[in-house]
Structure formats: C-alpha cells, structure tokens
Amino acid sequence: MVAAEVEADGCLADNIVHFARVLRKAGLRIGPAAVTDAIEAVQAVGIGDRDEFYTALHATLIKRHEDDPVFDEAFRLFWRARDFVGKMIAMMSPVVARHEEREKRKAGEARVSDALFGRQDDRRRVREEPEIEIDARFTASGSERLRKADFAQMTAAELAEAKRAIAGLAMPWDRVRTRRFRRSTRPVAIDARATMRHAMRTGGALILPRHRAPKRVHPPLVVLADISGSMSQYTRVFLHFLHALGERRRVHAFLFGTRLSNVTRQMRHRDPDAAVEACSATVADWSGGTRIGETLKSFNRLWSRRVLGQGAVVLLITDGLERDGIELLDREIDRLHRSCRRLVWLNPLLRFDGFEARARGVRAMLPHVDELRPVHNLEAMADLVAALSGEAPRGRGDPRRFPAGGHHG
C-alpha cells in the first residue's frame, strides 16, 4: 500500500490525510481517491523541494479555480517548515490575536483557521449569545455581525448561513411600463377588439365596453460579473443571489475574466449550488486575469441587442482594475450605458472607508455609471435590493461621491 511505503518518512501519509481533512472542513470537496492520488504524487516527486511538494498536492486535491485561495492559506499554515507548534500556539494566543486583527486578513484565511483551530473554540465555555434582531429586509433573521461580515473573510459555516439568508432575501419589485396591454376593470382605455368580440356573443344587441391598461413587468436584469483572482470569492456568493433573483424575474448572467462567458442556461438549475458548480465548469478563466474593455466590447457586439430590451438594468460587478489601456474601456462602457435603462456598478473595494478613484480604470468608468455601490456583505446586498426597488436614497449610490484623487485602501 502506498501509505505504508511513505509512512517511514515521518508519517507523511498521515499528515497528508489530515491536511485533506482540514481542506474538507474548510469547504472544499475532496474525496478519498484524491487523497490517495496526493500520497502517490508526493511519493513520486519526493519532499526535497517545497514548490514541487505544493504542486503535487495542488494538482491532485484542487479541481476548482475558486478554491485556490483557501488551499494556499491552508498550505501556508499547515506545512510550516520551522516551529510549527510554536507558531500555532502564537496564533491561538489572545494577545497576539488582538494585534493581528488590525491587519486585513487574506481571502480564505478565516475558513482555514476555523478548520484548523475550530475545536479550540468548542472547548471554551459556551457564552450566551446576544438576542438576534429581525431585519425587515430579510425574511430570515441574521445577526448584525453576519450581515456586516466580508464574504472573503467568512468561515465555511458563515458562508453557508449567508447563502441561506440570500435565498430568503426580499427581492426587488420594480416594474416598467411596456407597449403591451392587459385587461383592466378600470376605465383607463377602451379595448375595441375585446368590446366587439364580447358583442358578437349577443349578435350586437348588447355592447358593453371593455377596457385595457398598459402592462407592467419586471425589467430584465443583465449581470456582468468579474471572476478574476481578486473578485472570484465575491462573484461566487453573488451568483447565489442571482439564482434567487432568477426564480422571480428574467436574469441574463455573464462572467468575464480575460473573455466573456454566457452562463444564463447554467443558472437555471433548480439547486443553487449545482448552478454555481455548472458555471465554474463552463468558465475556463476563473480566478485568472481580467480585461474589462475587451469584455465589454464583446458584450456590446454580440449580446447587447439580444438582452438589453424592455428597459433592462445592468449590474456590473468588478473592482475596475483594468490591466489594458483605458481608451477601449472608456468607449465601450459609454456604449453600454447608452444601451440600458440603468447601469449599476458593484465594487467590493468600497468596503474600505478611504476608497478614492485613483486607478485609471476606475476613473474611466465613473462618469458612465448611474450608481456605484458595494457588494462585499449581506448588508450591501440588502441595500442593492432596496435600490433596485426604488426604496433607497439615490444619494448613497451617487458615483460623484468619489472624485478622482487619493488612494483606495
């Protein structure tokens, strides 16, 4: 057996199994076959080089691009070369914890720490939890801390709770007037055809007027979501919001990194987790680079005429950090703005209090958006729902609040 052959090298096989359990507890889907492959790969490459050891484990245990941040953080914490036990004790020290809390935690760090040291919290005395208040914007209750927690810093349990809260989020009820008509009992306008059809039943002996009114529908929602490395965690959670939204209105979903992918069909799965997994399998450049200008050009050329009818609202989810020239970005986002009824930019960088428009891409996009809002936690999503329904103050999403200059956090 392979595990027995590697056991002579300091029980390395047992450590790999334990490492796989940590990843599984952090929310990654890892089966027994992947663990066996990891042990065989490590036996083949050896443990002399740390980079080769990392590559062997990553190639056999990780199947999804969005799991890379969690794996990297788990590998860094679990396979420490020197003073592993001492550093674990230092991490669990309350004095050091208060000092480290000042620094911004990396994406996935909370999930890995919970997987590694979660049992330490279970041994502590159970404290009485504060009373949870009910937020009218949610049909399911949630604590104030969970509503304001950053998606990238949530543990696996908190992410599961956040997804349940998103599924119960009250959806927007905005409606727009269309050119079609519906029956009306109020004397808005005479429906001549319906009146004559009804009169034919009595041979014209009795003519009673029938009325009609303009039909109002939910406008289509078009979502362009960035799946680059810095945005993948937020986009993955936001896809759960889109799935809940798609059950009540028409939603067109597009994901982009270095190229544009239409995932509208994948988002129609009845199960939200299956829908997100189908999107991950469809998109090849998840957690890669980003080319916002080229992506908008592809959308405007191939999809805008198909999906931007009936007063569509566009949600653009990106941090605005364009790596190419901004001339193309400025031209294409202006065209997108002119083609839709409302363009809402959702930027997770707004979670920083000192955010200012210094990046070239951000400066190029700001003049062409109607609203600029955060999208990093449940409270921001609830505010977005209120904004789409017309219930939130427009000043909170005014992009003119962020003049060019300064640095963002």
C-alpha positions in Angstrom: 0.0 0.0 0.0 1.3 3.4 -0.8 0.5 4.9 2.6 2.6 2.2 4.2 5.6 3.0 1.9 5.5 6.7 2.8 5.0 6.1 6.5 8.7 5.6 7.1 9.3 9.3 6.1 7.9 10.7 9.4 4.3 9.5 8.9 3.9 11.8 5.9 0.9 9.9 4.6 -1.0 10.5 7.9 -0.2 14.2 7.6 -1.5 14.4 4.0 -4.7 12.7 5.2 -5.0 15.2 8.0 -4.3 18.1 5.6 -7.1 16.8 3.3 -9.5 16.7 6.3 -8.6 20.4 7.0 -9.4 21.3 3.5 -12.7 19.4 3.6 -13.7 21.1 6.8 -12.9 24.5 5.2 -15.5 23.8 2.5 -13.5 22.1 -0.3 -14.8 18.9 -1.9 -12.1 16.3 -1.6 -12.8 12.6 -1.9 -10.8 9.6 -0.8 -9.5 8.9 -4.3 -8.0 12.5 -4.4 -6.2 11.8 -1.1 -4.7 8.6 -2.5 -3.6 10.3 -5.6 -1.9 13.0 -3.5 0.1 10.4 -1.5 1.2 8.7 -4.7 2.2 12.1 -6.3 4.2 13.1 -3.2 5.9 9.7 -3.2 6.8 10.2 -6.9 8.2 13.8 -6.6 9.6 13.5 -3.1 9.7 16.1 -0.4 13.0 17.7 -1.1 11.6 20.8 -2.9 8.8 22.8 -1.3 7.5 24.1 -4.7 7.3 20.6 -6.1 5.5 19.4 -2.9 3.0 22.2 -3.2 2.4 21.4 -6.9 1.8 17.7 -6.3 -0.8 18.4 -3.6 -2.5 21.2 -5.6 -2.7 19.1 -8.8 -4.3 16.2 -7.0 -6.6 17.9 -4.4 -7.8 21.0 -6.2 -10.4 20.8 -9.0 -11.9 24.3 -9.0 -10.1 27.6 -9.6 -12.0 29.4 -6.8 -10.6 27.0 -4.2 -7.0 28.3 -4.8 -7.0 31.0 -2.1 -8.3 28.5 0.6 -5.7 25.9 -0.5 -2.8 28.4 -0.5 -3.7 29.7 3.0 -4.1 26.1 4.3 -0.8 25.0 2.8 0.9 28.0 4.4 -0.5 27.3 7.8 -0.3 23.5 7.8 3.1 22.8 6.2 5.2 25.3 8.1 8.9 24.5 7.9 10.0 25.7 11.3 8.5 25.9 14.7 5.1 24.7 13.6 3.8 24.0 17.1 5.1 27.3 18.5 3.5 29.3 15.7 0.2 27.6 16.2 0.3 28.4 19.9 1.1 32.0 19.0 -1.8 32.2 16.6 -4.2 31.0 19.3 -2.8 33.4 21.9 -5.4 36.1 22.7 -2.8 38.8 23.0 -1.4 38.1 19.5 -4.9 37.7 18.1 -5.8 41.2 19.1 -2.7 42.6 17.4 -3.2 40.6 14.2 -6.8 41.7 14.0 -5.6 45.1 12.9 -4.2 43.7 9.6 -6.5 42.8 6.8 -7.0 39.1 6.6 -6.4 37.2 3.4 -9.2 35.6 1.4 -10.0 32.2 2.8 -7.9 32.7 6.0 -11.0 32.6 8.2 -12.2 29.4 6.8 -8.8 27.7 7.2 -8.3 29.0 10.7 -11.7 27.7 11.6 -10.9 24.3 10.1 -7.5 24.1 12.0 -8.4 25.6 15.3 -12.2 25.3 15.5 -12.1 22.7 18.2 -10.3 25.2 20.5 -13.4 27.3 20.5 -15.6 24.3 21.2 -13.6 23.6 24.5 -14.2 27.1 25.8 -17.2 27.9 28.0 -20.3 28.5 26.0 -21.3 32.1 26.2 -24.9 33.3 26.0 -25.4 34.7 22.5 -26.9 38.2 22.2 -30.5 38.4 21.1 -30.8 38.4 17.3 -32.9 41.3 15.8 -35.1 40.8 12.8 -34.3 42.9 9.8 -37.4 43.7 7.7 -35.4 43.4 4.5 -34.7 39.7 5.2 -37.3 37.0 5.6 -34.8 35.1 7.7 -33.2 36.5 10.8 -29.4 37.1 11.0 -27.0 38.6 13.5 -25.6 42.0 13.0 -22.1 40.6 12.8 -23.0 38.2 10.0 -24.8 40.9 8.0 -21.6 43.1 8.1 -19.0 40.3 7.7 -16.9 40.4 4.5 -17.7 37.5 2.2 -13.9 36.9 1.6 -13.3 36.6 5.4 -16.3 34.3 6.3 -15.8 30.8 7.6 -17.4 27.8 5.8 -20.2 27.8 8.4 -20.8 31.6 8.0 -20.8 31.2 4.2 -23.5 28.5 4.4 -25.6 30.8 6.7 -25.1 33.7 4.3 -26.3 31.7 1.4 -29.4 30.7 3.3 -30.0 34.4 4.1 -29.6 35.3 0.5 -32.1 32.7 -0.5 -34.7 34.4 1.8 -33.8 37.9 0.8 -36.8 40.0 -0.2 -36.5 40.6 -4.0 -37.0 43.9 -5.7 -40.4 44.8 -7.1 -39.5 47.4 -9.6 -41.8 47.4 -12.7 -41.6 49.2 -16.0 -44.4 50.1 -18.5 -44.4 48.1 -21.8 -46.1 48.5 -25.1 -48.3 45.5 -24.4 -51.7 45.7 -22.7 -53.7 43.7 -20.2 -57.3 43.6 -19.2 -58.5 46.2 -16.8 -61.6 46.7 -14.8 -61.0 50.4 -14.6 -61.9 52.7 -17.4 -58.3 53.5 -18.4 -58.7 53.0 -22.2 -61.3 51.3 -24.4 -60.3 47.9 -25.8 -62.1 48.0 -29.1 -61.3 44.4 -30.1 -62.4 42.9 -26.8 -65.5 45.0 -26.9 -66.5 43.7 -30.4 -65.7 40.1 -29.5 -68.0 40.3 -26.5 -70.7 42.0 -28.5 -70.7 39.1 -31.1 -71.9 36.7 -28.4 -75.2 38.6 -28.4 -75.4 39.4 -32.1 -74.7 43.1 -31.4 -77.8 43.5 -29.3 -75.7 44.4 -26.2 -72.5 46.2 -26.4 -70.6 46.7 -23.2 -67.2 48.4 -23.3 -64.1 46.5 -22.4 -61.0 48.3 -21.0 -57.3 47.8 -21.1 -54.3 49.2 -19.4 -50.5 49.2 -20.2 -48.8 46.0 -18.9 -46.1 46.5 -16.3 -43.4 43.9 -15.9 -40.1 43.5 -14.1 -37.4 44.8 -16.3 -34.8 42.2 -17.4 -31.7 42.1 -15.2 -28.3 41.7 -17.0 -25.3 40.9 -14.9 -21.7 41.2 -15.9 -19.6 39.7 -13.2 -15.8 39.7 -12.9 -14.3 36.3 -12.0 -10.6 37.4 -11.8 -8.5 36.4 -8.8 -9.4 39.4 -6.7 -13.2 39.1 -7.4 -13.8 35.3 -7.5 -15.0 35.0 -3.9 -17.5 37.8 -4.2 -18.8 36.7 -7.6 -19.3 33.2 -6.3 -21.5 34.4 -3.4 -23.3 36.9 -5.7 -24.3 34.0 -8.1 -26.4 32.6 -5.2 -28.2 36.0 -5.1 -28.7 35.9 -8.9 -30.1 32.3 -8.6 -32.7 33.5 -6.1 -33.5 36.5 -8.2 -33.9 34.4 -11.4 -36.7 32.5 -9.8 -38.9 35.6 -9.9 -37.7 37.6 -13.0 -35.7 37.3 -16.2 -31.9 37.4 -15.5 -29.1 37.2 -18.0 -25.8 36.3 -16.4 -22.4 36.7 -17.9 -19.0 36.0 -16.3 -15.7 37.5 -17.6 -12.0 37.4 -16.8 -10.0 37.5 -20.0 -13.0 36.6 -22.1 -16.8 36.7 -21.8 -18.9 33.6 -21.0 -22.7 33.4 -21.0 -23.9 31.3 -18.0 -27.6 32.1 -18.2 -28.5 28.5 -19.0 -26.3 27.1 -16.2 -28.0 29.5 -13.7 -31.4 27.8 -14.4 -30.6 24.8 -12.3 -33.1 24.4 -9.5 -30.4 23.8 -6.9 -28.2 27.0 -6.4 -25.1 25.0 -5.5 -25.5 22.9 -8.7 -26.0 26.1 -10.7 -22.8 27.7 -9.3 -20.8 24.5 -10.0 -22.1 24.4 -13.5 -20.9 28.0 -14.0 -17.5 27.1 -12.6 -17.2 24.1 -15.0 -18.3 26.2 -18.0 -15.8 29.1 -17.4 -12.2 28.3 -18.2 -10.6 31.5 -16.9 -11.9 31.6 -13.4 -9.6 33.3 -10.9 -7.3 34.4 -13.8 -6.6 37.9 -15.2 -9.2 40.4 -16.3 -9.7 42.5 -19.4 -12.7 44.7 -18.8 -12.5 46.8 -22.0 -12.3 43.7 -24.3 -15.1 42.0 -22.4 -17.5 45.0 -22.7 -16.6 45.2 -26.4 -17.6 41.5 -26.9 -20.8 42.0 -25.0 -21.8 45.2 -26.9 -21.1 43.5 -30.2 -22.7 40.0 -29.6 -25.3 40.3 -26.8 -26.5 43.9 -26.2 -29.2 43.8 -28.9 -30.5 40.4 -27.6 -30.7 41.1 -23.9 -30.9 44.9 -23.3 -34.6 45.3 -24.4 -37.6 46.3 -22.3 -35.6 48.7 -20.1 -33.0 46.3 -18.9 -31.0 47.1 -15.8 -27.3 46.2 -15.9 -25.3 45.2 -12.9 -21.5 45.4 -13.5 -19.6 43.6 -10.7 -15.8 44.4 -10.9 -13.2 46.3 -9.0 -12.4 48.4 -12.0 -8.6 47.5 -12.0 -8.1 47.3 -15.8 -4.8 45.9 -17.0 -5.0 47.1 -20.6 -5.4 50.6 -22.0 -8.4 52.7 -20.8 -9.3 54.1 -24.2 -11.2 51.0 -25.2 -12.8 50.7 -21.7 -14.0 54.3 -21.8 -15.6 53.9 -25.2 -17.3 50.5 -24.5 -18.7 51.4 -21.1 -20.1 54.6 -22.6 -21.9 52.5 -25.3 -23.2 50.1 -22.6 -24.5 53.0 -20.6 -26.4 54.4 -23.5 -27.9 51.0 -24.3 -29.5 50.2 -21.0 -32.0 51.9 -18.7 -29.8 51.9 -15.7 -26.2 50.9 -15.1 -25.2 50.0 -11.5 -21.6 49.3 -10.7 -21.0 47.0 -7.8 -17.4 47.3 -6.4 -16.1 45.4 -3.4 -13.4 48.0 -2.9 -16.0 50.3 -1.4 -15.6 48.2 1.8 -12.6 50.4 2.5 -13.5 53.7 4.2 -10.8 55.5 2.4 -11.7 54.5 -1.1 -10.9 57.1 -3.7 -10.9 56.9 -7.5 -7.2 56.7 -8.3 -6.9 53.7 -10.6 -7.2 54.5 -14.3 -9.9 52.0 -14.9 -12.0 53.4 -12.0 -11.6 56.9 -13.3 -12.7 55.9 -16.8 -15.8 54.0 -15.6 -17.2 56.5 -13.0 -18.6 59.1 -15.5 -20.7 56.4 -17.3 -22.5 54.6 -14.4 -25.7 55.7 -12.7 -24.9 54.2 -9.3 -21.8 52.9 -7.5 -22.5 50.5 -4.6 -20.5 48.0 -2.5 -21.2 44.2 -2.8 -19.0 42.7 -0.1 -21.5 41.6 2.6 -25.2 40.8 3.2 -26.0 44.4 4.2 -24.7 45.6 0.9 -26.9 43.1 -0.9 -29.9 44.2 1.0 -29.2 47.9 0.1 -28.9 46.8 -3.5 -32.4 45.2 -3.4 -33.8 48.4 -1.9 -32.1 50.5 -4.6 -33.5 48.3 -7.4 -36.9 48.7 -5.8 -36.6 52.5 -5.7 -36.7 52.5 -1.9 -33.1 53.5 -1.1 -31.9 57.1 -1.2 -30.2 57.7 -4.6 -27.5 59.8 -2.9 -25.9 56.8 -1.3 -25.1 55.3 -4.7 -24.1 58.5 -6.4 -20.8 58.0 -8.2 -20.0 61.7 -7.8 -19.2 61.0 -4.2 -15.8 59.6 -5.3 -13.9 62.3 -7.1 -10.6 61.3 -8.7 -7.6 61.6 -6.5 -6.1 59.9 -3.4 -5.6 56.3 -2.8 -8.0 53.5 -2.1 -7.5 51.1 0.8 
